[in-house]
Amino acid sequence: MSSSIEVRAPGRVNLIGDHTDYTGGLVFPMAIDRWTDLSGVKSRTIRLTSDAEADPVVIPLDLDPADIAKVEPSWGRFVAAVAAELVEPHGIDGRISTTIPVGAGLSSSAALEVAVALALGFDGTPRELAELARRAEHAATGVPTGIMDQLCIASAIDGHATLIDCHSLDIAHVPVPDDLVVVVRFVAHRTLEGSGYAARVGECAAAEALIGPLRTADLDAVASIDDEVIRRRARHVVTENGRVREFAAALAHGDYVAAGAAMVASHESLRAEFEVSTPIMDAAVREALDQPGVFGCRMTGGGFGGCVVALCRPDTSLDGMRVQAVAGAALRR
């Protein structure tokens, strides 16, 4: 058997359904044609260099998981956390390159986790791969993220977005129509570490302690929450799950105006109810919506910066990356 390893994992953009995955709600992301590639040969330790970093990551296979937070450079913590999740990983001497913008909310960290898991010998289902990568993300960052990024990246198929129920982890592959383009525009660098992301997770947990799972709650139950902040967070999650359903149905029926309206309403809820947008993100959405041929636009990802995503006619002149829906992670050789 050859000792050479070549692995690829895509980034992802979330078309609609943010801050719903960690409450078991609905999301609608798609894997995109921006990639993290990892190539190398099997080894007795882990040594990886990166096109984007000056220093290599060198990690022993028997690293104590308690020492993950001490790994330098910091991107190596994702590598170490993945290795710690594998039962009998083999080592690798290799190199990583990526076309996924880092800090843009396009899941560069999840793509790295998935690629590393495959390169170190993971052998299992896409769901198992996603669950492993999510645990690694938590260990590497301490941020209690949901499973949307990893599950989309592990399971996507060409030409389709992924409608995911984050409670059951059921996936419906939904075709992206040929007469639409998805445009992603980078606005501002962001990181979830040190942001208000973990606080939002806690606020949703507080709401669920009062009214039960938000994935099954209705607006009457939300209205019974006395605390205004907790009530607004819950209202976003409940209404966002509804907007995911509306968007999926509109896309299936070719009603791009309705799909775009759901995106705009999603952004407004993220801005006003969940408070994870920023003035510069709001301005970018308004600017995009002023362009002919744009059906809808919203911030995408965890918030506090990153990218906006727009659903457009093919002839739109909106600036940004035109992305295509692609297949998910694969062991290339």
Secondary structure, DSSP 8 states (H G I E B T S, - for coil): ---EEEEEEEEEEEEE--S-GGGT-EEEEEEEEEEEEEEEEEESSEEEEETT-SS-EEE-TT--GGGGGG-SSTTHHHHHHHHHHSSS--EEEEEEEE-S-TTSSS-HHHHHHHHHHHHTT--S-HHHHHHHHHHHHHHHH-----SHHHHHHHH--TTEEEEEETTT--EEEEE--TT-EEEEEEEE---STTSSHHHHHHHHHHHHHHHS-TTT--HHHHHT--SHHHHHHHHHHHHHHHHHHHHHHHHHTT-HHHHHHHHHHHHHHHHHTS----HHHHHHHHHHHTSTTEEEEEEESSSSSEEEEEEE-TT----SEEE-B----EE--
